[in-house]
Amino acid sequence: MIRIQVFKASQLLYIAAVVVLCLLILGLAVSYFLNRAETASPTQQTAPAQTAIQPSSPSPTLDVGLEAAVDKETLSLNAEASQAVAKVAELLIDVDPLDPLSVLSYQFPFIEEPAVAANADADENIPDAPDDVERIRVEIEKITGGYEAPEETDKLRVLIYHTHSYEAFAQEEDNPYEETSQWRSADMNFNIMGVGEALAQELRSLGIEVVHDLTEHEPPKLGTAYERSLKTLEGYAAAGETFDMMIDLHRDAASSRNTNPSFTVVDGKECANLMMLIGTGEDGFSVMPNWKENYKLAQALTDYLNGIEQGLCRDVMVKTGRYNQHMSESAVLIEVGHNENTLEQALNATKPLAKAIAAVLRGETVETEASLAETLISE
């Protein structure tokens, strides 16, 4: 998953102070070495007052030799100063000031392009964490009504795609996979795309048409994967393709802070726990999703899954990123387990997930213990 770096005003002031300090250090370094060069160079010293008696002129050969020696020493000192300044700059901001391309291509850590910032992948092994929890909680409480299923339920159509196409699961000694990086693989037999195909097959068995897009969006750079998956979605829209649900299927990262079990037993099988992620698009995007409608869908899926088996699905997570969910009011990012789950657990989870998707799209609800108790009381 891409991660969003959010800066407070105090952090920006701190960064600004650090930048100013770095510039001062660079200025002092330049001044020091230039002064040293000037002091050591006879050509920069003030000429003594001439007397009435002029010394004899040195021979041309000797004059040229002295001038060459002076120039050589001056160049050496200037080169030493330039190298020192370059070394300081390299240590401070990780660029080579003598290389124009290095300077022009450098991106300061507090300057981010909006299209990437909300979906940046600072570290794919860091799990999702909610943003601005209290404010978003208040916004969620203002949501009225629930998810409304499509009117035409006999021709339901679902798109499954993968922004992070290489996400894989725990390595197993008896069935290892080749990694592109830790917990990632280009082999569909082991990565999230394979889990997506299993989900597609489950949905098809329930009478739902599925388009499973196998575009590999991670290469050439993981941090810009959302830009490429957006182009995939825009391609479907341009072709006039419509879907009743758009699913970006991922797997999460394990967390020491997350004390929840990593799987739940459903019908005797260990199923990786699931989670729905919704983005508000507030973090630097001019076009934002109608996230509250997407949230209703995510909540309906969560409720149904926990009706099948309590604890199977974590609470819906809302973040300020966009996750390309502006492309539909029935878009959801679904996390299937995390990197410490086994592939088998992830594949097992596709069966109840497909059941929930089909039921929610058809407007069905599952009777939980709480809803059953309410029914008995009303009777």
N, C-alpha and C positions, 0 to 999 in steps of 0.2 A: 504494500500500500504506500502510497505517496504520503508524505507527512508535511504539515503546514507549520511554518515558522512564524509565530505571532510575536510582534515586538511591542512592548509598552513604551510610553513616553520616556520613562526613566531609563529604559534600556537604550533607546535611541540617543538620549543625551550622553549616556556612558560611552556608546560607540563613537559619537561625534568627538568626545574628549580624547578618546584613544587615537582617532585619526589625526586630530590636531597635534597631539603629542608626537606621533610618528613623523609628521611633517616637520616639526621643530627639530627632532633628532636628525632627520635627513639634512635639514638646513645647516645645523651645527657641524655635521660631518663634512658637508661640502665646504663650508667656510674654513674649517680647521685645515683641511688638506690643501685648499687653494692658498691659504696664508703661508702654509709650510713651503709650498712650491715657490711663492713669491719671495720668501725670505732666503731660500737657498739659491735663487737665480740671480747672478750678477747683472744680468741685462735689465732687471727691474729696480736695481739699487740706484740711489741718487748719485750722479757723477760728481767727483770732487772738483772744486774750483781750479781753473787752469792758472798756471804761473807763467811768468815771462819766459822762463827757460823750458822749452818743450823737449821731452825725451825723444830719443831717436825712434822712428817707426819700426815696429817689429817686421821681420821678414814676412812676405805673403804666405809662405808655407806654415809658419808658426801661428799666424793670425787665423788662418782657416782651421787649423787644428784646435785652437782654443775655442773658436765659435762652435765647431762641431761638438766638442766635449760639453759646452754649456747647453746647447740645444738637446743633446742626448740626455743630460741630467734632468732638464726641465720636462722633457717628454716622459721620462721615467717617473718623475714625481706626479705629473698629471695623470698618467696611466694608473699609478698607485691610488691616487685619490678617487678616480672613476671606479676602479675595482672595489674600493672600500665602500663607496656609496651604493654601488650595485649590490654588494653583499648585504649591507644593512637593509636595503629595500627588499631583497629576496627573503630575508629572515622575517621582516615585518609583514609584508603583504603578499609574499609568494609570487613575485613577478621579477623579471629581469628588465630594469629600466633601459638597458642598452639595446633591447630587442623591441622594436615598435609593435610587432604583432602581439608580444606577450603583454605589453601595457594596454593595447587597445582591446584585447580579448578578456582582460581581467574583469571579473564581476565581484563587486564588494558584497559581503554577506548580507547586508541589510537592503540591497536593491534586488527586487525580484520582479520578473515579468508576471503580470496578473494571470495570464493563461496557464502558467506553470506553478505559480506560488501556491494555489489552493490544492494542488495535487502533487506537490513535490515529494520525492521519496528520499528524505534525509537518511533513513535507515529502514530497510524493509523488514528488519528483524525486531523493530519496535512496534508493539501492538497499537491498535487504535485506542485513542483516549478521547473522551468528549471535550468539546470546546465550550467555554463560557456557560458552564452548566446551569447556573441559577437563572440567567436571562433566558436561555433556551427553554428551560423548564416552564417558565412563566408563559412563553410563547405557545408551548404545546398545550398548556391548560386552556388557552383561548380557542383551541380548535374545536369546532362544533361538527356534529354529524360523524358518520363513519364512511368506510369505503363503499362505493356503489359499483356493483358488478356490471359488466357490459350488458346491453339489452339483448344482443344476439349471442347466445351462449352455445349454439350448436356448431359454430365455426370459429372457435377460439384459436388464437394464434399467438405464439410466444417466441421472442428472440432471446437467445442465450449467446453472450459473447464474453471475452476475457481481456480486460485492459492489461492485467498482469498475467500474461499467458504462461509463464514458466514457473509459477509458484508450485512447489512440490511439498511433500510431507516427510515424515521421519524416515531416515534410512533404516533398512532392515537387513540384517546379516545374510539371511537366506534369499533375499531378493533386492540387491542393491541397484541403484540407478546412477547414471553418469551425470554429474552436476555441472551446470554452467557457472554457478556460484553456490554458496551454501544454501541448502534447501530450495534449490531451483534446478529445473531440468527442461531441456527442449524436447524430451521424449514424452509424447502424449500418453503413453502407457503409465506414466508416473505423475504427471503434473495435473494442474487444475482443469486443463482442457479435457483430459480423460474423464474427470469427475463430471464435467459439463455434458459429455456425451452420454454418460450413464443417466444423468438427470433427463436429458432429451428423450432417451429410450423409455424411461418410466412415464414421462408425460404423454408420449405417443401411445403407450399402452392404455392410457386413460382417455384417449380420443381427442387429444389436443395436437394441433399442427405445430411443429417446432422448426425454427430455423436456427441451427447451431453454427455460428460463425467461428471459423477456426483461424482467423487472421492472427498472426503472431505480432502483437503490438509492442512488445518490449524492445526488440532490436530497432535501431542501433543503441538507444540509450533509455534505460528504465525510467529516468526522471521525466521524460517527455512522452511516455506511453499514452497518457490521456489525450494528448493532442492527436495521436494517430487513431485511437479508438473513436474519437469524435468524428474524424473523417469517415470512418466506417459507418457510423450512424447517419451521417449526412448523406452518404452514398445511398443508403436504403431509403431515406426520405426523398431524395431527388428522383429515385426510381418509382416513387409512389407506393412503396411498401408500408403497410400499417400493421401494428401489433397491439394486442390487448395487454401485454406486459413485456417490458424490456428488462432483462436480468444481466447485470455485470457480475459474473461469478468469480469469487476470490477465495483465498484462505487467509486467515489472520495469523498473527505472530503470538507465540506464547509469552506470558507475562508473569513475573514473580508476584506482582500485585493482584493478579487475578486468582482468587482462591476457589473459583468454581471448578467443578469436575470438567475434564476435557471431553467426556463422552457421557451419553445417557443410554441405558439399555432399553430398546424398543423391540417388542416381540422376540426377545431372547438374543438380540444382536446389539453389539456396541455401535452406537451412532455418534459421530462427531457432533458436538454442539454447534448450533447455528446462530447467526446474528444478522439483523438487517441494519444497513447503514444508509442514512439519508443526509444529503447536503443541502444547505440553505443557499449557497452561492454568494454569500455576503463578502467573501474574502477577495475583493478586487475584480469581480466580474460585472460587466455592464448588462449582460443578459443572464438573468437568474431563473432558477426553476420555480415552479409553483410547488414548493417543497411540502406544504401542508397536505396537498392531495397525495403526494408520494408517501408522506408519513402515514396517512390513513391506510394505504395499501400495506405498508410495512407492518403496521400494528395489527391489521387483520391477519396477516400471515403468522406473526408472532403468537397471537392468541390461539390460532388454530393449532399450531405446532405444539404449544404447551398444553393444549387440550388433549392432544394425542398422548403426550407424556410430559408431565411437568418438569421444567428444567432443560428441556431439549433445545429451547431457543432463548438466548439472552435478551435483555431489554433492547428495544430499538435505540441505536445510537445516532444522534444528530450532530453534525459537524458543520463548520462554516465553509467548507469546500463545496464544489459544485458536482464533481464526479459525472459530468455530462448528463445530469438528470433534467436539464432544461429541455431535452429533446422529447420528453413525454411526461404526462401526468400519471403514468403508470410505470414509472422507472424505479428500480430498486437495486442496490448493491447488496449481494448476499455473501456473507463469509461462511464457508464450510470448514469448520474446525480451524486448527492452527498447525504450525510446523512440527509440533510434537505429537500430533495425531498420526495414526497409521493411515496408509492409503485405503485399507479395508474399511476403517471406521468412517472415512470420508465417503466412500462409495455406498456404505450402508445407509448413510444419512440422506441419500438422494431419494429413497423410497418414500419416507414420510414427508420430505420436502415437496416431492411431486404431488403427493396426495393433498397437501395443504394448498399448493398453487391451483390445482384443478378445482378444489372445493371453493376457494375464495373467488376465483373467476366466475364460478357458477352461482355465487351468492349463497353458498351453504355455510352453515356454522357447525362447530363441534360442541357437543355437550360436555363441559367441564364439570367437575364435582361442585363448583360454586353455582353454575347455572342450573344444574340438576336440583340442587337444594332450593334454589329460588322457585323452580317449577313446582316442587312438592309443597312448599309453603303456600304458594298461590292457590293450589288445588285444595 
